[in-house]
Amino acid sequence: QPIKQDIPLKFCSYNGTICCNSTQDLELQKQFEALNVSDPACAALLKLTMCAICDQFSAQLFEIDSGPRKVPVLCNTTDLVKPHQSKVGDSIDFCTKLWDTCGHISILSSPFAPPMQGSVGMQYSSLPSKLTDQWRSRKDFCEEFGGSEDDVCFKDEPVSLSQEKASPPAGLCLEKIANGAYINLVPHPDGSNCAFVSNQQGKIWLATTPDEGSNGILWINESEPFLDIADEVLFDTEFGLMGMSFHPNFVRNGRFFLSFNCDKMKHPGCSGRCSCNTDVNCDPSKLPADSGVQPCQYHSVVAEFTANGTASEPSLATSANPSEVRRIFTMGLPYRGGHAGQILFGPADGFLYLMMGDGSNRDDPYNFAQNKKSLLGKILRLDIDTIPNAMEISEKGLWGNYSIPSDNPFVDVKDVKPEIWALGFRNPWRCSFDSERPSYFLCGDCGQDQYEEVDIVIKRGNYGWRFYEGSIPFQPTKSPGGTTSATSINPIFPVMGYSHSDIDKNVGSAASASITGGYFYRSMTDPCMHKRSVCPVQQIQVYMYTRHTVICL
């Protein structure tokens, strides 16, 4: 997460919003000195290259689809400087400059040397080497360390993204293919033309999608649902079956997961710890009833189901076993509003991500979104493949049958919930991973009075609520649960969004301003939308069905 550094670093000279602190700066200096480069010109370029890890956009510079890199993506031609990246002077072809200057210079423990054969992880030889020892030509070298057309690249100075705003497309054409109130659509994991759709009441159907341009319809036999758990689901304006996600190996193991709400006064088995508790300085007995609903009467639930045994193999199943396999997560909600509830599997790591709102209708009075002892106002990351025993659940204070991924950001931090992946959300209603860049995790977070935002979610990221609504400072009317210092959070502001006042002027009603999520559009069916983010507002939910088709519900 970038930090604010008013005083320039001593070695790398970065300041402002950067990704290094003074300790990391000192470590970079030691690594640089260990290279033992005698040529001053080459040494200067290597220093710039190593210090690029401190750039506020280092996540883009050091990680591409193939995984993390030891050196940044190097600009190697004018063509590789992207439309969204500023072009400055003649320093664009940095890869050639580095090759010409350092090609024949001996470098000890070179960051450009390939990993040693047979080594575990990224282990490199400590022997001196030259670029020309490993690469036959500048072309070979720059093909290895340059980037694709979509990568931000390093050109010997801090990355500066263009401030020019892309002009919006003239419009987006939508083809109506079905009627009905469906809240979720998930493509069948087998890659066929089938998809799972669900309604808020608690029913799931296996649908057949029409071929593009066929003028066909989304075919659903509503009399034969894939699964019906309506008797277990609390259905109300803000409650119901909130999310569904299929295990990465569903076609073999038949496992899938549902996120829904239940009422402990009506549904047997609807029982979990209250999220308003002494750990977060909240007493449920002091909370008023919300429209007749008592604190923690309603719960957020994640449960596992299976399609095993209903067909010769899970991918052929047309119905699921109606009995839960396992209750993964249960939490009592303090209020009726702002609980989110979407679930997604990370395409790169296979862990389950659970989106949780701040649990309140207004102001987040108990500061749940910033309190790291609370799971409200957070995105959680859970391991549902490693099931703990009862003792582990109790000792670790878990909220159900899941484990904590070892690389979660707060896994070893005292008095912080280890489930947390990111925090500072009001109501992250719908999120998605970029299909071509899985590290890009996009979330639409619904605002309260002023602003609707879209965030790129990163590990340990803090997205500001309730100190900020978007990038606008927010002042809660009351704080019975205490507060957090606004100077301590290093908020990450939205990558895009819109204010309610803009909606008032352009549409005429701020009541229609709520954002519902977004997807990166990767199809060429509509070239004008290619690589753009499609972020619908209230009443329209967008789903990416295939690489070529967008379905709106």
N, C-alpha and C positions, 0 to 999 in steps of 0.2 A: 504494500500500500504506500503510495507517495506520501512524503512528509514535508512540512514547511521548514525550510532552513534559511534563515535570514543572513547568517554569516557564511561566506563561501567555505567549502571544504578546503583543507590545506593542500592536499595532493591533487585531487581531481578538479578543483576549482568550480564545481557545480554549486549553485545556490538557488533559492526560490523553492519551487515544488520539485522535489527530487526523491530518489529511491535509495539513498545511502545516508547513514549517519557517520559521525566522526570515527567510530570504531571500525566500521566497514571501510572507510577511506584509508585508515592506517593499514588495514590488511591488504588493500589493493596496492598500496605503496610497497609493502614487503614483497608481494607477488611480482610486481614490476621489477624491483631491484634484483630479484632472483633470476630474471631472464638474462642478466649479465650481457646486455647489448652494448657494444663499444661505439657503434656508429650513431652520432647524435641525431641525424635526420630520421633514421629508422626508429630509434628509441622514442622520439617525439610522437611518431605515428602509432607505435604500439601502446604508448601511454593513453592516447586518445581512444584507441580501440578498447582497451581494458576498462577505462573510466566510463564507457558508454552504459555500463550496468547501472550507473547512478542516474541516468536519464529518466525523466518521469514517464517516458514511453518505453522503458526497457522491456516490459512484458511483450511488446510487439517486436522489439529489436532482437530479442534473444529466444523467442519461441515461435516455431512454425509448425506446420502439420506433422512433420516427422519427429517432433519432440524438442526438448531444450537444447541449446547450443552453448558452446564455451566462448564463442565470440559473436558479436552482433551480425545481423544480415548486412553485408557491405553493398553500397551502391556501386554498380559496375558499368552502367551506361546511363545516358540521359533518359532512356526509355524507362529505367527502373525507378525513377523518381515519380511517385504516384500523384494523381491529380489532387489528392488531399494533403500532399506534403509540399511545403514551400521549396522553390528552386532558388538557390543563392549562389551567385558568382560562378567560377569555373571549378569548384571543388566537388563536383558531382561524382566523377569517376574515381572514387576513393579506392576501390579495389585495385585498379591499375596503378594508382599512385603508390599503394602499399607494396605491390609486387615489384615495381620498378625500383623502389627505395630499399626494400628489405630482402629481395629475392636471394641475394648471395651473401647475406649477413648471417653469421652463426647466432642462434638463439637457444639458450638453455631452457629446457622444459617448455618448449614452444606451445602456445595455445592453439596453433594451427596444425600441430602434429596429430595424426590419427591415433585413436586409442590403441593400446597394446593388445595384440591378439591373445585371446584366452583370458583376458582380465575381466573381473566382475565390476560392472558399472563403468563410469567414464574415467579410467586410469590411464595416464599418459607417461610416456618415457621421460626420464629426467636427464637424458643425454642431450648434448647440443645437436641442433639440426638446422638446415637451411630450407627455405621454401622450395628452392630448386631441387632439393634432394627428394621431395615427395611429389612435386607437381611438374609435369613436363613443360607446361607453358602457362602464360597468363590466362589464357582461355580456360584451361582445366582448373586452375586455381579459383578463378572467379565464378565458374559454374558451380563449384563446391561451396563457396562462401558467399556468393551473391544470393538473391532471393527471387521468388516468383513475382508475377505482375501484381499480386495482391499484398505483398509484404512492404511494410515501412522499412526503409534502409538507412544505414549510417553513412554520413558523408563528412566526417571529421569535425562535427559541431553538434550541439544539442538539437534534437529533432524539433522542428517547428512546423506544426500543422497549419495548413492554409485556413484562414478565417473566412474565406469565401463560402457562402452558403449555396449548396446545390439547389437549382431551381426545381420546384416540385413538378411532378408530371401533370399533364393536363387533366388526367382522370384515371380511374381504375375501373375497367369493365367487369361486371360480375354477372354470372349466369346462374339463374335460379334452378336448383336441381331437386329441391325437396321442401316440404312444409313440415312444421313441427317445432317444438321447443326443446332443443337438445343443448346440453351445456358442455359436453365433451365429445371429441372425436379423436380417435387414435388409429393410425394405419395398422393393419394386421402385420405382426412381426415377420410373417413369411414372405412379404413382398408382393403378395397377390393384389387383386383389385378389390379386396375386402377391407372394411374398416369397422371398428367398434364405435358405436355412438351411445351416449347415455343421457338420461334426463335427470332433473334435479330430484325427482320423487324417489329414484333408486332403481330404475330399470336400465339394463344394458342390452343392446341389440347388435347382431352381426349384420352389417349392411354391405351391399354391393354398389360400388361407385361406377358411374357411367364413364365411357371412354370420352376423352377430350374432344369437344366439337361434335359430339354425337347427338346433342339435344336430348340426351337421355336423362333419367332421374336417378336419385339416390334410392335404391330399392331396399325397403325395410319391411319385414313382416312383423308388425307390432303385436300380433297375437302370439308370437313365439319368441319371447326374449331369450337372449343368451344367459342372462342371470337377472333375477328379481329379488332384491333385498329391501323392498319398500317397507316391509313390516319392521325393519330394524332401523330405518332412517327417519330422522326428524326433518320434515319438509316444511319450510316457511320461506318468506321472501329472501332471507340471507342464509338459509340453512338447507341442507340436503346432501345428495351425493356430489361432492365437490371435485373429485379428481379420480382418475384411474391411470395406471401405468403397468406395462407388461415387462416382466423380467427379461433381461437381455438374452436369456436362453429359453424363452417361452416355447419356441417350436419344439424343444426337446423335453423341458421339464413341466410345462403347462402352468407355471406360477404367474399370478398377476395380483395386483394390489389396488385397493380402493380406499379413498379418503372420504369420510362422510361424518355427519353429525348425528348425535343421538340425545335423547331426553331421559335422564335417570328416573324420572317419575313415570315413564311410560314403557321404556325398553329394558327388559332384563339384560343384565350384563353390562349396562352402560354405567360404569363406575371407574373413576380414576381420581388421582390427586387433583386438588384444586390449584390452578395457576396463581390464584391470590392466596399467598401464604406468608408465614413469618420470614422466610428466606428473602423475600422481595419487599419486606416491610408493608405487607398488605394483610388486612384482617377481613375475611369474607363476611363476618357478622356485622361489620360496619358499612358494607356496601349496600346501597339501596336496591330494591327490586327494579328491574329494567322491563317496563311494560308488563308487569306481573310475573316476570321470570326471576327466580332467585339466583344469586351468584353461584356459578358452577353447577347449575341444574342441567345446562346444555354442555355437551362434550364434543371435542374434536377427536376423531378416531381414524387410525390407519389399520386395515386388516388385510390379511393374505387369503386368497382364494385359489382354487385350482381347476383346470380343465382336464386334468388327468382322469382316466377311467371312463370318460364319456364318449370316447372314440378310439380307434386303433392307434392314433398318435395325436398329441395335443394340437398340432397345427390343423387337424381336420375336424376338431371339435366344433359343434354348432350349439352347444350348451355347456354350462359349467356346473360343478358341484355347488349346491346352494349353501352348504355348511362352511363356515369359516375354518380355515386351516390353523390360523394363529392370529391373535390380536397383537399387532406390532406396537401400537402407540395409542395411549388414551390420556386426554388432558381436559379437566374441567375449565370452562371459559368464564371469566368474570362478568362479562356483559354480553349483549346480544350481537353486537356489531364487530366488524373489522377482524375476522378470524382467518381469512384467506382459505388455504386448504389444498392447493394443487400439489401433486406429487409427480416427480420426474426421475428417471434413471439417467445418471451422467453417462454420455456416450463413450467417454474416455476411461472412466474409472469404475463404472458399474455400480456405484453407490446410489442410494435413494435420497433424493433431495425433497424436503418437505417445506413448503412455504407457509409461514405463520404470520398473521397480522398482529397488531398490538392489542387486540381483544377489547377495544373500547369503541364507543360511538364517536366521541369527540375528545381531543386534547391529550389523550394518553395520560390521564391524571397521575397514575402511579409510575410513570416513566419506564414502563415495561420494555419499550423498544431499545432503550439505552442501557438498561440494567442487565449485566451479563450473567446474573443469577437466574434470570427469567428466559424462557424460550419464546415468549411472545415478541412480535416485531422482529423476527429473525428468519433466516433461511437455515434449515437444519440439514445435516448430512449424516446419513445412517447406514450402517452395514447390516443388511437384512439376511445375509448368507451365513453369518456367524451368530448362532443363537446362544445367548448366555443362560446360565442356570439361575435359579432363584436367588442364591447367595450373591452372585455377581450383580444382579439387578438391584438388590438391596444395598450392597456396599457402594456401588457407583451412583446410586440415586437415579437410575434410569426410569423412563416413563413407559416401559414395555419390553417386548422381546426383540431387542436389536443390540448390536455392539457399536462401539465407537471406532471409526477408521483411525488408524495410528497417525495419519498425517493431517487430521483435523487441526485447525490453528490453535485451539485452546485446550488440547487434550491433556497437557500436563500443567496447566495454569490453575493455581489455587483460587477457589471461590468463583470460578467461571464455568458455566455449563459446557461440557466438552462436545455436545451435539452441535454447537453453533458453528456455522460456516461464514455467515455474514450477518450484520445487524443494522439497526436504524431504519426499519421499514414501518410504514403505516398499515398498508394492506396490499401486499404483493400478489395481486389476484391471478395473473397469468404470466408465466415465464417460458423461455425456450432456449435451447442450445443451437448455435449456428451449425448447420449440417456439414459445412466444409471447414469450419474452424471451431472445434468443440470447446476450446478454452473461452470462447465468447459466449457468455451466459447472459441473456437479455431478460430483464424483468420490467413489467409495467407496474408502478406503485401508485395506487389511487390516493389523490390528495384529499384535503379536508375542505378548505375554503378558497384557496388561491391557485393551486398549481397541480397539474398532472405530470408525472415524470416517467421516463424510461431510463433504466440504469444498466450498465454493464457490471455484472456482479463478479467480484473477485474474492479469493480467500482472505478472510479477516477484514474485509471492507466494511466501513461504517458509512451509511447513506443518509445520516443526518437527522432523521425524525426522532424526537420532536423539537429539536433546536432549529431545524430548517424544514420548510415545505418546498420541495425542489431546492432552489438556491436562495429562497426568500426566508429571512429570519422569522422564526415563529415564537410567539409568546403565549404559553398556556395560561388559561384563566385561573387554574388552581393546581397545586402539587402536593396532595396529602401524602404521597408515597416518597417524597424527596425528589432530588434532581441530580443531574450530573453536570460537571463543569463544561461549559460550551467550548472552552479552550483546550480541552483534553481529548477531543474526539477525532480530529483530522478528517472531516467529512469528505466523501466523494460525491460530487454534484452530478446531476443527470447529464447524459449524453444528448438527450433531446427531451422535449416536452412542450406543454402549452399552458397558458394561464387561463383561468376561468373568465377573466375579463375579455380575452380574445374571443372566447366562445360566445360571450354575451353580445359582442359587436357583430360577429359573423353569422351566428346561428340564432341568437335571440333568447337562449335559455341556458344558464349555467347548470341546470339540472341534468342536461345531457352531456356533461363534460367528462364524466368518469372514463378513464382509460382502462382497457381490459387486457392489454398485453402487447405482443408483437412477435413478428417472425422476420428473419432475413430471407429475402426472396432470391432464390438461386436458379430459377427457371429462365429460359429464353422465350417462353410463350408470349410474355409481354416484355420485350427488350427494354422498354423505358423503365421498368421496375427492377431489372436485373441488379442484384447486389444491394438493393435498397432494403431498409427496414420497414415492414408493413405493420403499422400500429393502429388498430381500430379503436374507436371510442365506444361508449355505451350503446348497447343494442346489437352490436355486430361482434362476433367472436371469430377470429381468423385461425384456420388450421392449415398447416402444410401437409397435404396428403402424399404427393410424390414430388420428385424434383421438378415436375412440369405443371403441377396443378395446385391451386390454392382453393380451399373450401372455407366458406364463411357460414357460421351458424348464428 
